[in-house]
Amino acid sequence: MMEQDPLSQLRDIHLPETGGFWPPAPGWWILLVLLVMLLIAGLLVIRHKQKKNRWLKLARRELNRLAQQASQEPRWFAQLNTLLKQCARERYPGEHPEAMSGSSWAGFLVKTSPDQRVASRSLVEAMINSCWRPEAETTPEQALTFARSWLEGQKC
């Protein structure tokens, strides 16, 4: 007789060891890559938008400087008009607003104004005409109010 039973030599069932958290499964790597790509794309979009609207920040600063130096002189109205033309050139490069003058320039400002009020056309024309007339046809406060509202409507 056999003293050693072959079944007695068998070991108990051992469960496999649980896997650690590292290295992660391939699905987690794919998710990580997608999240990084999404983060980079979001940062690029934000940077592009900031760069695209940089001119607006500079224009606001210049408008505030003009507001501090407000006067009834034609030179002041010419500086305001120049600022608006520079902003229009940045915002609407295909329409060449810097080449406009007189009623076409006034019409452009009214058309691109966020309010598009017909009543503001007389104010815009008075503001433009004050650039070259010895007596201003409008007050600097009214011109600045229009310029501020026009600039705020130009965000991209």
JOZI-V515894 format. One line per field, one symbol per residue. burial: b if it has 16 or more other ideal C-beta (glycine too) atoms within 10 Angstrom, else e. A space follows every 50 residues. Layout:
burial = ???
This chain:
burial = eeeeeeeeeeeeeeeeeeeeeeeeeeeeeeeeeeeeeeeeeeeeeeeeee eebebbeebeebbeebeeeeeeebebbebbbebbbbbbebbeeeeebeeb eeeebbebbbebbeeeeeebbebbbbbbbbbeeeebbbebeebbebbeeb beebee
